[in-house]
Amino acid sequence: MPEGDTVWLTAHRLRRALAGHVLVRFDLRVPRHATADLTGHTVLDVVSRGKHLLTRVEGGVTLHSHLRMDGSWQVYPAGERWRGGPAHQIRAVLGTRADTAVGYRLPVLELMRTADEGTAVGHLGPDLLGPDWDPGTAAAHLTADPARPLGEALLDQRNLAGIGNVYRSELAFLARVSPWLPVGELPDGIPERLVATAHRLLEANKTRTERRTTSGPRAQAPRLYVYGREGLPCLRCGAPIRRADEPDQPAARGAGRTRPVFWCPVCQPHPTY
C-alpha cells in the first residue's frame, strides 16, 4: 500500500501537471460519476491529506481519490502511450493540452463539493507531511488506548496520518520495541520519539522514488532495516529477521487481505513470538 510519502509525491506530480491548466478531457470510469464532465474548468490545486488525494477544480468541486493497496496515478505528455496497466483498469483520465493524468485501479474515486472535503478526510489525525502536523497531539493519540498493540496504533490514520505497513515495521525496529507491545507499556519518551522519527523519515523520503530508512553509505547498506528482509541478518545484531502475516485492519477496508510484519526477535523481543 502506498504510504504518506508516496501519496505526497503523487500529489506533487499531479499538481505540476494539472494545477493552473484548463481540462480538455475529463473521464471518470465509475458508474456513480460516469456522466460527470468538468472539461473547460481549471484545476486549482492537488493536495495530499495522509493517504488521500484531493484534486480541486474551479467551481468548488473536488475529486477525491485514495490509492489503497494497488491504485496509482500516472502522468504522460499529451499524445504519449499510457503504460500504467490495461485499459480496463483505468478509472480516471484528466487531460490538459500538455499532459494527461491517468488513474489506475483506484478503489475510491468520488466528486464532492470542496466545502465538504471534511467528510472524506476530517477523521484523520495530524498529517505527517501536512501543515497541521502536531507531534504532541500525534503522540497523545498514539497512546490513547493503552492496551492497543503499537503496530496497530501506528497504522490507524485517526492517530496520525501517513504511516503504512513499511513504516509500521521500521519505526518499531528503530525504537527497539516489539510491534505487538501495548502502547501503554512503551517506555517513557518512546511515543514522542516514534512520532518525531516518523516525521523525519517521511520528510526525507517524500521526494524519493525509493524509500530509505537506513543510514550510512548507500552503496553498502540495504534501504530498509527489517521490512522485506525475512531470514536476512539484522543490521544491528545479526539475528535472522522474522515475518508474521496479520489480517488487515477493518478501518483499512482490506477485507480478506493480510499485511506482513517484520521484526528482529533479539532487538525487539516479545513473548508471543
C-alpha positions as CSV (number, residue, x, y, z in Angstrom):
1,M,0.0,0.0,0.0
2,P,1.4,3.5,-0.9
3,E,2.3,5.4,2.3
4,G,2.1,9.1,3.0
5,D,5.4,10.0,1.4
6,T,4.4,8.2,-1.9
7,V,1.0,9.9,-1.9
8,W,2.7,13.3,-1.2
9,L,4.9,12.8,-4.3
10,T,1.9,11.7,-6.4
11,A,0.1,14.9,-5.4
12,H,3.3,16.9,-6.3
13,R,3.4,15.3,-9.8
14,L,-0.3,15.8,-10.4
15,R,-0.1,19.4,-9.2
16,R,2.8,20.2,-11.5
17,A,0.9,18.7,-14.5
18,L,-2.6,20.0,-13.8
19,A,-2.7,23.0,-11.5
20,G,-3.4,26.2,-13.3
21,H,-4.4,24.5,-16.5
22,V,-7.8,24.0,-18.2
23,L,-9.1,20.5,-18.5
24,V,-9.6,19.4,-22.1
25,R,-10.6,15.9,-21.1
26,F,-12.4,14.6,-18.0
27,D,-13.4,11.0,-17.9
28,L,-14.4,9.1,-14.7
29,R,-15.0,5.4,-15.4
30,V,-17.0,4.6,-12.3
31,P,-20.8,4.3,-12.5
32,R,-21.6,7.0,-10.0
33,H,-19.8,9.7,-11.9
34,A,-19.7,8.3,-15.5
35,T,-21.6,11.3,-16.9
36,A,-19.7,14.0,-15.0
37,D,-17.9,16.5,-17.2
38,L,-15.5,19.2,-16.0
39,T,-13.9,19.9,-19.3
40,G,-13.3,23.7,-19.7
41,H,-12.7,24.1,-16.0
42,T,-9.3,25.0,-14.5
43,V,-7.6,22.8,-11.9
44,L,-6.8,24.9,-8.9
45,D,-4.6,22.6,-6.8
46,V,-3.8,19.0,-6.0
47,V,-3.0,18.2,-2.3
48,S,-2.4,15.1,-0.2
49,R,-4.0,14.5,3.2
50,G,-2.4,11.5,4.7
51,K,-3.0,8.8,2.1
52,H,-5.9,10.7,0.4
53,L,-5.6,12.9,-2.8
54,L,-7.7,16.0,-3.3
55,T,-7.8,17.5,-6.8
56,R,-9.6,20.9,-6.5
57,V,-11.3,22.3,-9.6
58,E,-12.8,25.8,-10.1
59,G,-16.4,25.9,-9.3
60,G,-16.0,24.5,-5.8
61,V,-15.5,20.8,-6.9
62,T,-13.0,18.3,-5.6
63,L,-12.1,14.9,-7.0
64,H,-11.2,12.7,-4.0
65,S,-9.2,9.6,-4.6
66,H,-7.4,7.0,-2.5
67,L,-4.8,4.5,-3.8
68,R,-5.3,1.9,-1.0
69,M,-3.4,-1.3,-1.9
70,D,-3.0,-1.2,-5.7
71,G,-4.0,2.2,-7.1
72,S,-1.8,4.7,-8.8
73,W,-1.8,8.0,-10.8
74,Q,0.5,8.3,-13.8
75,V,1.2,11.4,-15.8
76,Y,2.0,11.3,-19.5
77,P,2.8,14.0,-22.0
78,A,-0.2,14.5,-24.3
79,G,-0.2,12.0,-27.1
80,E,2.2,9.6,-25.4
81,R,1.2,6.0,-24.9
82,W,-0.2,5.1,-21.5
83,R,1.7,2.3,-19.8
84,G,0.3,2.0,-16.3
85,G,-1.8,-1.1,-16.9
86,P,-4.5,-2.5,-19.2
87,A,-7.4,-0.2,-20.3
88,H,-9.9,-1.9,-18.1
89,Q,-8.0,-0.8,-15.0
90,I,-8.3,2.9,-15.8
91,R,-10.7,4.7,-13.5
92,A,-10.0,8.3,-14.3
93,V,-8.5,10.5,-17.1
94,L,-7.8,14.2,-16.6
95,G,-6.2,15.8,-19.5
96,T,-4.8,19.3,-20.3
97,R,-3.3,20.4,-23.6
98,A,0.2,19.4,-22.4
99,D,-0.3,16.4,-20.1
100,T,-2.7,13.6,-19.2
101,A,-3.1,12.2,-15.7
102,V,-4.4,8.6,-15.7
103,G,-5.7,6.9,-12.5
104,Y,-5.4,3.1,-12.4
105,R,-7.1,0.7,-10.1
106,L,-8.5,3.5,-7.9
107,P,-10.8,1.9,-5.3
108,V,-12.0,5.3,-4.1
109,L,-13.0,7.9,-6.6
110,E,-15.7,10.5,-5.9
111,L,-16.7,14.0,-6.8
112,M,-17.7,16.3,-3.9
113,R,-18.0,19.9,-3.1
114,T,-14.7,21.4,-2.0
115,A,-16.5,22.7,1.1
116,D,-17.4,19.1,2.0
117,E,-13.8,17.6,1.9
118,G,-14.1,17.1,5.6
119,T,-16.5,14.2,5.0
120,A,-13.6,12.3,3.4
121,V,-10.6,13.4,5.4
122,G,-12.0,15.0,8.6
123,H,-11.5,11.9,10.6
124,L,-7.7,11.8,10.1
125,G,-5.2,12.6,12.8
126,P,-2.3,15.1,12.3
127,D,-0.8,14.7,8.8
128,L,2.9,13.8,9.0
129,L,3.5,15.9,5.8
130,G,0.8,18.5,6.2
131,P,0.6,22.0,7.6
132,D,-1.5,20.6,10.6
133,W,1.4,18.4,11.8
134,D,1.4,18.4,15.6
135,P,3.8,15.9,17.3
136,G,2.2,16.4,20.7
137,T,-1.3,15.6,19.5
138,A,0.0,12.6,17.5
139,A,1.8,11.1,20.5
140,A,-1.3,11.6,22.7
141,H,-3.4,9.9,20.0
142,L,-1.0,7.0,19.7
143,T,-1.2,6.1,23.3
144,A,-4.9,6.9,23.9
145,D,-5.8,3.2,24.2
146,P,-3.1,1.7,26.5
147,A,-4.0,-1.9,25.6
148,R,-3.6,-1.5,21.8
149,P,-0.6,-3.0,20.1
150,L,1.9,-0.5,18.9
151,G,1.8,-1.6,15.2
152,E,-2.0,-1.4,15.1
153,A,-1.9,2.1,16.7
154,L,0.6,3.3,14.2
155,L,-1.5,2.1,11.2
156,D,-4.6,3.8,12.5
157,Q,-4.9,7.0,10.4
158,R,-7.1,8.6,13.1
159,N,-4.0,8.8,15.3
160,L,-1.5,10.2,12.8
161,A,-2.0,10.2,9.0
162,G,0.5,8.8,6.6
163,I,2.0,5.7,8.2
164,G,1.6,2.4,6.3
165,N,2.9,-1.1,6.6
166,V,6.6,-0.4,5.8
167,Y,6.9,2.4,8.4
168,R,5.0,0.3,10.9
169,S,7.8,-2.3,10.9
170,E,10.7,0.2,10.5
171,L,9.6,2.5,13.3
172,A,9.1,-0.3,15.8
173,F,12.6,-1.5,15.0
174,L,14.2,1.9,15.2
175,A,12.6,2.4,18.7
176,R,13.8,-1.1,19.7
177,V,10.3,-2.2,20.7
178,S,8.0,-5.0,19.6
179,P,5.2,-4.1,17.2
180,W,2.9,-6.1,19.5
181,L,3.8,-4.2,22.7
182,P,0.8,-2.5,24.1
183,V,1.3,1.2,23.8
184,G,0.6,1.7,27.5
185,E,3.8,-0.3,28.2
186,L,6.1,1.9,26.0
187,P,9.0,3.3,28.0
188,D,8.9,7.0,28.8
189,G,9.7,9.2,25.9
190,I,9.3,6.5,23.2
191,P,5.9,7.7,21.9
192,E,7.4,11.2,21.3
193,R,10.5,9.7,19.8
194,L,8.4,7.5,17.5
195,V,6.3,10.3,16.0
196,A,9.4,12.5,15.6
197,T,11.2,9.7,13.8
198,A,8.1,9.1,11.6
199,H,8.0,12.8,10.6
200,R,11.7,12.9,9.9
201,L,11.6,9.8,7.7
202,L,8.6,10.8,5.7
203,E,10.0,14.2,5.1
204,A,13.3,12.7,3.9
205,N,11.6,10.2,1.6
206,K,8.8,12.3,0.1
207,T,10.8,13.3,-3.0
208,R,12.4,9.9,-3.5
209,T,11.2,7.1,-5.7
210,E,12.9,4.6,-3.5
211,R,12.2,4.8,0.2
212,R,15.2,4.6,2.6
213,T,15.2,4.3,6.4
214,T,18.8,3.2,6.9
215,S,21.8,5.5,7.2
216,G,25.4,5.1,6.1
217,P,26.9,4.7,2.6
218,R,24.0,4.0,0.2
219,A,26.0,1.6,-1.9
220,Q,26.8,-0.6,1.0
221,A,23.6,-0.6,3.1
222,P,20.1,-2.0,2.4
223,R,17.5,0.7,2.1
224,L,15.3,-0.7,4.9
225,Y,16.2,-2.3,8.3
226,V,13.6,-5.1,8.6
227,Y,10.8,-4.7,6.1
228,G,11.1,-7.3,3.3
229,R,14.2,-8.8,4.9
230,E,12.8,-12.1,6.3
231,G,15.6,-14.5,7.0
232,L,18.4,-11.9,6.4
233,P,20.7,-10.8,9.2
234,C,19.6,-7.9,11.4
235,L,21.7,-4.9,10.7
236,R,22.2,-4.4,14.4
237,C,22.7,-7.8,15.9
238,G,22.9,-10.3,13.0
239,A,19.9,-12.4,14.1
240,P,17.6,-13.5,11.3
241,I,14.7,-11.1,10.6
242,R,11.3,-12.7,11.1
243,R,7.9,-12.2,9.5
244,A,4.3,-12.7,10.6
245,D,1.2,-12.1,8.4
246,E,-1.7,-10.4,10.1
247,P,-5.2,-9.7,8.9
248,D,-5.7,-6.1,7.6
249,Q,-7.4,-3.7,9.9
250,P,-11.2,-3.2,9.2
251,A,-10.6,0.5,9.0
252,A,-8.3,-0.1,6.0
253,R,-11.2,-1.9,4.2
254,G,-8.8,-4.6,3.0
255,A,-11.2,-7.4,3.5
256,G,-9.5,-10.8,3.2
257,R,-6.1,-9.3,2.9
258,T,-3.1,-9.7,5.2
259,R,-0.2,-7.4,6.0
260,P,3.3,-8.7,6.8
261,V,5.1,-7.6,9.9
262,F,8.9,-7.8,10.0
263,W,10.9,-7.6,13.2
264,C,14.1,-8.7,14.9
265,P,13.4,-11.2,17.7
266,V,16.6,-10.2,19.5
267,C,16.3,-6.4,19.2
268,Q,12.5,-6.4,19.7
269,P,11.7,-9.4,21.9
270,H,8.1,-10.3,22.6
271,P,6.8,-13.4,24.5
272,T,4.3,-14.4,21.8
273,Y,6.9,-14.5,19.1
